[in-house]
């Protein structure tokens, strides 16, 4: 599968995914994250990420600089940055990109990620930052970085490669997020019962989810909405075969309701605007996962299981986007592969939206201290 760069020095460089046909050795272990296998991040996905490692290394300076520059200009984070003498270490961000792309994804990597993101006193941050970020800001920043990674991959990927390797990267980012937010996770005591939200997510703009992304979702959502039945069947066939999740579907009536709920979520996500009403809806979904919430108050879904499942979802949504492209008139159409840059734009909007949704689902589990 050909990779492409505009730079003559790298002209003709190719991404060799042939190792994906026959994994050698173990590049992903349970010590990296016990739910990596559940999320669908295994040897194939790790090798896909590793095969882009050289390209990410080539782009790492630019990516790290983009992240640092973006943070420097955001008003939401300016006061936090003033609280420490050297708030952003570009070299550390570059190091994180290199370690992430090279693997192996094992206990040493998870230890590195914790050292890079967990701060003294119980706070957490993004690798390369010196100040603690509020948990929802940290989640939003990961969503923004996901979009930047897709943009970078589009510079070096052809049409058939981008969604596959992009999906593997998105899954990996969710598993890393699961590690980043560990200091903020606590057992939920009960439903939040939130309602009347003014906006989709308080850090939506910080995550890079704005008018352009909303427009992309509005135009591409209806193209994916008809896939609801297949998505639900795929998701539940998977969830019922996994020991980590099967125990939460202990009766036929419960399963039927969960299927109905998931289908409603998919249809809403592909057809409804991301606004305060959607926040209220997702808050109700979050409440259904905690003690005393929903119609099955005894069912409590662990926070890390929800994050890992979002990694699985992001990977599969990213793969599905390879069927959406721009026609000559500038409208999104279904059935053909698009240009990498166009696919990255669509993927960026979807991944940031899904990550912000995850933030709402995590709210009952996040420390209020």
C-alpha positions in Angstrom: 0.0 0.0 0.0 1.7 3.2 -1.1 2.4 6.0 1.2 2.9 9.4 -0.3 4.8 12.5 0.7 5.1 15.7 -1.3 8.7 16.0 -0.2 11.0 14.7 -2.9 13.4 13.2 -0.4 10.7 10.7 0.5 9.1 10.3 -2.9 8.3 6.6 -3.6 8.4 5.6 0.1 5.9 2.8 0.8 4.1 1.6 3.8 4.6 -2.2 4.0 1.7 -3.7 5.7 2.6 -7.3 4.7 3.8 -8.1 8.3 0.1 -7.7 9.3 -0.6 -11.0 7.5 1.6 -12.9 9.9 2.4 -11.4 13.3 5.7 -12.3 14.7 6.4 -12.1 18.5 4.2 -10.2 21.0 4.0 -6.5 20.6 0.9 -6.0 22.8 0.6 -7.4 26.3 -2.0 -7.3 29.1 0.6 -5.2 31.1 0.1 -2.4 28.6 -3.6 -2.3 29.4 -5.7 -5.3 30.5 -8.5 -4.2 28.2 -6.4 -3.8 25.1 -7.5 -7.1 23.6 -11.1 -6.2 24.4 -10.7 -2.9 22.6 -9.5 -4.8 19.6 -6.0 -3.4 19.8 -3.8 -6.5 19.1 -0.8 -7.5 17.1 -2.2 -6.4 13.7 -3.2 -2.9 15.0 0.2 -2.5 16.8 2.0 -3.4 13.6 -0.1 -1.0 11.6 0.9 1.8 14.1 4.6 0.6 14.0 4.6 0.7 10.2 3.7 4.4 10.4 6.4 5.0 13.0 9.0 6.2 10.5 6.4 8.6 9.0 5.3 9.9 12.4 8.9 10.3 13.4 9.4 12.4 10.2 6.4 14.5 11.2 7.0 14.5 15.0 8.7 17.9 15.1 5.8 19.5 13.3 3.2 17.7 15.4 4.8 18.5 18.7 5.2 22.1 17.6 1.6 22.2 16.5 0.4 20.9 19.9 2.6 23.4 21.8 1.5 26.3 19.6 -2.1 25.4 19.9 -2.0 25.3 23.7 -0.2 28.7 23.8 -3.0 30.4 22.0 -6.0 28.8 23.8 -7.6 31.1 26.5 -9.0 28.0 28.3 -5.6 26.9 29.4 -3.6 30.2 29.7 -4.1 30.6 33.5 -3.0 26.9 34.0 0.1 27.5 31.9 1.0 30.6 34.0 1.0 28.4 37.1 4.2 26.6 36.2 7.6 28.0 35.0 7.9 25.8 31.9 4.4 24.5 31.0 5.1 22.8 27.7 8.1 20.7 26.8 8.1 20.2 23.0 10.9 17.6 23.2 8.8 15.5 25.6 5.8 15.7 23.3 8.0 14.5 20.5 9.3 11.7 22.7 5.8 10.6 23.5 5.0 10.4 19.8 8.1 8.4 19.1 7.5 5.9 22.0 3.8 5.6 21.1 4.5 4.7 17.5 7.5 2.4 18.0 6.1 0.1 20.7 6.1 -2.5 22.0 2.9 -1.9 23.8 3.7 -3.6 27.1 4.2 -2.8 30.8 7.2 -0.6 30.0 5.0 1.6 27.8 2.2 1.9 30.3 4.8 2.8 33.0 6.2 5.5 30.7 2.7 6.9 30.0 1.9 7.0 33.7 5.2 8.8 34.4 4.5 11.2 31.6 0.9 12.0 32.5 0.4 11.4 36.3 1.6 14.3 38.4 2.5 14.6 42.1 -0.6 15.3 44.2 -3.0 13.2 42.2 -3.4 15.4 39.1 -3.0 14.3 35.5 -2.0 15.9 32.3 -1.0 15.3 28.7 2.6 14.0 28.0 4.9 17.0 27.7 2.8 19.3 29.9 3.8 20.3 33.4 0.5 21.5 34.8 -2.5 19.4 35.8 -5.5 19.6 33.4 -9.1 19.2 34.6 -10.3 15.8 33.5 -12.7 17.0 30.9 -10.1 19.4 29.4 -7.7 16.4 29.2 -10.2 14.3 27.4 -10.9 17.2 25.0 -7.2 17.7 24.3 -6.9 14.0 23.4 -9.7 14.5 20.9 -7.9 17.4 19.4 -4.6 15.5 19.2 -6.5 12.6 17.5 -7.5 15.0 14.7 -4.0 16.2 14.3 -2.7 12.6 14.0 -5.2 11.9 11.3 -4.1 15.1 9.4 -0.5 13.9 9.7 -1.3 10.4 8.5 -3.2 11.9 5.5 0.1 13.5 4.4 1.8 10.2 4.1 -1.0 7.7 3.4 -2.9 6.7 0.3 -6.7 6.3 0.2 -6.7 2.6 1.1 -4.3 2.9 4.0 -5.5 6.0 5.9 -8.7 4.5 7.5 -7.0 1.3 8.5 -3.9 2.8 10.2 -5.9 5.8 11.4 -8.4 3.4 13.1 -5.5 1.6 14.8 -4.1 5.0 16.0 -7.5 6.1 17.3 -7.9 2.9 19.3 -4.5 3.3 20.8 -5.2 6.9 21.7 -8.3 5.8 23.7 -6.3 3.2 25.5 -3.7 5.8 26.4 -6.5 8.1 27.5 -7.6 5.3 29.9 -4.2 5.5 31.5 -4.0 9.3 31.5 -7.2 9.8 33.5 -6.6 7.1 36.1 -5.8 9.7 38.8 -9.3 11.2 38.3 -11.4 8.0 38.3 -13.5 7.1 41.3 -16.4 4.9 42.0 -19.7 6.6 41.1 -22.1 7.0 43.9 -25.3 7.4 41.8 -26.8 9.1 38.8 -26.0 12.8 38.1 -29.6 13.6 36.9 -28.2 16.5 34.8 -30.5 18.3 32.5 -30.8 21.6 30.7 -27.2 21.8 29.4 -26.4 24.9 27.4 -23.9 23.1 25.1 -22.7 19.8 23.9 -19.5 19.8 25.9 -17.8 22.6 27.9 -14.5 22.1 26.0 -15.9 21.3 22.6 -14.2 24.3 21.0 -11.0 23.5 22.8 -11.2 20.0 21.3 -11.4 21.5 17.8 -15.1 20.7 17.4 -16.8 23.7 16.0 -18.9 24.9 13.1 -16.9 23.1 10.4 -17.0 19.7 12.2 -20.7 20.1 12.9 -21.3 20.7 9.2 -19.3 17.6 8.3 -21.3 15.5 10.7 -24.5 16.9 9.4 -23.5 16.0 5.8 -21.9 12.6 6.4 -24.1 11.3 9.3 -27.1 10.4 7.0 -24.7 8.4 4.9 -23.8 6.2 7.9 -27.3 6.1 9.5 -28.6 3.3 7.4 -25.8 1.1 8.7 -27.4 1.1 12.2 -28.7 -2.5 12.0 -25.4 -3.8 11.0 -23.5 -1.8 13.6 -25.8 -3.0 16.4 -25.5 -6.6 15.3 -21.7 -6.3 15.0 -21.4 -4.6 18.4 -23.6 -7.0 20.3 -22.2 -10.1 18.7 -18.8 -8.8 19.9 -19.9 -7.8 23.4 -21.6 -11.1 24.0 -18.5 -13.1 23.1 -16.2 -11.1 25.3 -16.0 -12.2 29.0 -15.2 -8.6 30.0 -18.7 -7.5 28.8 -20.9 -10.6 28.4 -21.6 -10.6 32.2 -23.5 -7.3 31.9 -26.1 -8.9 29.6 -27.5 -11.5 31.9 -31.1 -11.7 30.6 -32.9 -11.6 27.3 -35.0 -8.6 28.3 -31.9 -6.7 29.4 -30.2 -7.5 26.1 -33.1 -6.4 24.0 -33.2 -3.1 25.8 -29.5 -2.6 25.5 -29.8 -3.2 21.7 -32.6 -0.7 21.5 -30.5 1.9 23.4 -27.4 1.4 21.3 -29.4 1.7 18.1 -31.0 5.0 19.4 -27.5 6.3 20.2 -26.2 5.5 16.7 -29.1 7.1 15.0 -28.9 10.2 17.2 -25.2 10.4 16.6 -25.6 10.2 12.9 -28.6 12.5 12.5 -28.9 14.9 15.4 -26.9 18.1 16.1 -24.3 18.0 18.9 -25.9 20.6 21.2 -27.2 20.9 24.8 -30.1 18.5 24.0 -27.5 15.9 23.0 -25.6 16.5 26.2 -28.7 15.9 28.2 -29.3 12.6 26.2 -25.7 11.4 26.8 -26.0 12.3 30.5 -29.0 10.0 30.8 -27.0 7.3 29.1 -24.1 7.9 31.5 -26.6 7.6 34.5 -27.7 4.2 33.2 -24.2 2.9 33.7 -24.0 3.7 37.5 -25.6 2.5 40.7 -29.2 3.3 40.9 -29.4 4.6 37.3 -31.5 3.4 34.4 -33.9 0.6 34.4 -31.3 -1.9 35.6 -29.9 -0.2 38.8 -27.8 -3.2 39.7 -25.8 -3.0 36.5 -22.6 -0.9 36.9 -20.3 -0.5 33.9 -16.6 0.1 34.9 -15.2 3.3 33.5 -12.2 1.7 31.8 -14.5 -0.7 30.0 -16.4 2.2 28.5 -13.2 3.9 27.4 -11.9 0.7 25.9 -15.2 0.1 24.1 -14.9 3.7 22.6 -11.5 2.7 21.2 -13.2 -0.3 19.5 -16.0 2.0 18.2 -13.6 4.7 16.9 -11.5 2.1 15.1 -14.6 0.7 13.3 -16.1 4.1 12.5 -12.8 5.2 11.1 -12.7 2.1 8.9 -16.3 2.8 7.7 -15.3 6.3 6.6 -13.4 4.9 3.6 -16.7 4.7 1.7 -17.3 8.4 2.0 -15.8 11.0 -0.4 -16.4 14.4 -1.8 -17.9 14.7 -5.3 -16.8 17.4 -7.8 -19.6 19.7 -6.5 -18.3 19.5 -2.9 -21.0 17.2 -1.5 -20.2 14.1 0.5 -21.3 10.9 -1.2 -21.3 7.2 -0.3 -19.6 4.4 -2.2 -16.1 5.6 -3.3 -12.8 6.2 -1.6 -11.9 9.9 -1.1 -8.7 11.8 -1.1 -6.7 11.2 2.1 -7.1 14.9 3.2 -10.8 14.8 2.8 -11.1 11.5 4.7 -8.9 12.9 7.4 -11.3 15.9 7.7 -14.3 13.7 8.1 -12.4 11.4 10.5 -11.3 14.3 12.6 -14.9 15.5 13.0 -16.1 12.0 14.0 -13.3 11.2 16.3 -13.5 14.5 18.2 -17.3 14.1 18.5 -17.0 10.6 19.8 -14.2 11.6 22.3 -16.4 14.4 23.6 -19.3 12.0 24.0 -17.0 9.8 26.0 -16.2 12.8 28.2 -20.0 13.0 29.1 -20.2 9.3 29.7 -17.2 9.6 32.1 -18.6 12.4 34.1 -20.1 10.2 36.9 -16.7 8.5 37.3 -14.5 11.7 37.4 -13.3 13.1 40.7 -15.1 16.3 41.7 -12.2 17.3 44.1 
